[in-house]
Amino acid sequence: MENDRFVWTTKYSVNVAEIDEQHKEFIKIVNSLLDLGESEFFTDEEALVKVGQLGSYALYHLSTEEDLFIKTKYKDAIPHIEAHNKFREQAMNFENQIREEDKDKKTVLKDAAHFAGSWLLNHILVVDKKYSEFFNENGIK
């Protein structure tokens, strides 16, 4: 993290171009949540759209990985998908929080961004890196 922003560097590469590009986009969305949360003025609708964007992109990205697990018969798919499901659940929790009238939207935006960014970078280093070589050996680069 740099200046309170999440930064993708080559140490996060899993040597699969599509996945690396998706991880970069995921980080952009996380940082855009931080940007909105630091704005002087924003509407509840803008906050909901931004948190929804995080959830939608996460679903898209995690599904991409899971499709590759099926395609390659990845042996560690089950625990990896379980980790994804916990993220999906938390993303929905943030969407629900942002809809609550009495919630401080700035706090929810920042909490969602810090959770998602930290989760993603840790997940890449600890869990995603495990499939990197396997995918490459199975023709996915």
C-alpha positions in Angstrom: 0.0 0.0 0.0 1.3 3.4 -1.0 -0.2 6.7 0.2 -3.2 4.8 1.5 -3.7 3.3 -2.0 -3.3 -0.3 -3.1 -0.6 -0.8 -5.8 -0.2 -3.8 -8.1 3.5 -4.7 -8.7 5.0 -7.7 -10.5 5.3 -9.5 -7.2 1.6 -10.0 -7.5 1.8 -11.6 -10.9 0.4 -15.1 -11.2 1.9 -15.4 -14.8 -1.5 -15.6 -16.3 -2.2 -12.5 -18.4 -6.0 -12.5 -18.1 -5.8 -12.9 -14.3 -3.1 -10.3 -13.8 -5.1 -7.8 -15.8 -8.2 -8.6 -13.7 -6.3 -8.1 -10.5 -5.1 -4.7 -11.7 -8.6 -3.7 -12.5 -9.8 -5.0 -9.2 -7.2 -2.8 -7.5 -8.4 0.3 -9.5 -11.9 -0.3 -8.3 -10.7 -0.6 -4.7 -8.8 2.7 -5.0 -11.8 4.4 -6.6 -13.8 3.5 -3.4 -11.2 5.2 -1.3 -11.3 8.2 -3.7 -15.1 8.5 -3.4 -14.9 8.1 0.4 -12.5 11.0 0.6 -14.7 13.2 -1.6 -16.2 16.3 0.0 -19.7 15.4 -1.4 -21.2 12.3 -2.9 -24.7 10.9 -3.0 -25.9 7.7 -1.4 -26.6 6.5 -5.0 -22.9 7.1 -6.0 -21.8 5.2 -2.9 -24.1 2.3 -3.7 -23.0 2.2 -7.4 -19.4 2.1 -6.4 -19.8 -0.6 -3.8 -21.9 -2.5 -6.3 -19.2 -2.2 -8.9 -16.7 -3.8 -6.4 -19.1 -6.7 -5.8 -19.9 -7.2 -9.5 -16.3 -7.1 -10.6 -15.3 -9.5 -7.8 -18.0 -12.0 -9.0 -16.7 -11.7 -12.6 -13.1 -12.1 -11.6 -13.6 -15.0 -9.1 -15.8 -16.8 -11.7 -12.9 -16.4 -14.2 -10.6 -18.2 -11.9 -13.1 -20.9 -11.0 -13.8 -21.6 -14.7 -10.1 -22.2 -15.1 -10.1 -24.5 -12.1 -12.8 -26.6 -13.9 -11.0 -26.5 -17.2 -7.7 -27.6 -15.8 -9.1 -29.9 -13.0 -7.2 -27.9 -10.4 -6.7 -30.1 -7.3 -7.0 -27.3 -4.8 -10.2 -25.8 -6.2 -12.5 -26.5 -3.3 -10.6 -24.6 -0.6 -9.9 -21.8 -3.1 -13.6 -21.5 -4.0 -14.4 -21.4 -0.3 -12.1 -18.4 0.2 -13.9 -16.8 -2.8 -17.3 -17.4 -1.3 -16.3 -15.7 2.0 -15.2 -12.7 -0.1 -18.5 -12.7 -2.0 -20.4 -12.8 1.3 -18.4 -9.9 2.7 -18.9 -7.9 -0.5 -22.7 -8.4 -0.2 -22.5 -7.3 3.5 -20.9 -4.0 2.3 -23.6 -3.5 -0.3 -26.3 -4.1 2.4 -24.5 -1.7 4.8 -24.3 1.1 2.2 -28.1 0.8 1.8 -28.7 1.4 5.5 -30.0 4.9 6.2 -28.1 5.4 9.4 -24.7 4.1 8.2 -21.9 6.6 7.6 -21.3 6.1 3.9 -17.7 7.4 4.1 -16.8 4.8 6.7 -18.5 1.9 4.7 -16.6 3.0 1.5 -13.3 3.0 3.3 -14.0 -0.2 5.2 -15.0 -1.9 2.0 -11.9 -0.7 0.1 -9.5 -1.6 2.9 -11.1 -5.1 3.3 -11.2 -5.8 -0.5 -7.7 -4.4 -1.2 -6.0 -6.2 1.7 -7.9 -9.4 1.0 -7.0 -9.4 -2.7 -3.3 -8.7 -2.3 -3.0 -11.3 0.5 -5.1 -13.8 -1.5 -2.9 -13.4 -4.5 0.3 -14.0 -2.6 -1.0 -16.9 -0.4 -3.6 -18.6 -2.5 -3.5 -17.6 -6.1 0.3 -18.1 -6.4 -0.4 -21.8 -5.8 -2.1 -22.2 -9.2 0.3 -20.2 -11.2 2.7 -22.9 -12.2 -0.1 -25.5 -12.6 -2.1 -23.2 -15.0 1.1 -22.5 -17.0 1.8 -26.2 -17.3 -1.7 -26.6 -18.6 -1.3 -24.0 -21.3 -2.9 -21.1 -19.5 -0.5 -18.1 -19.6 
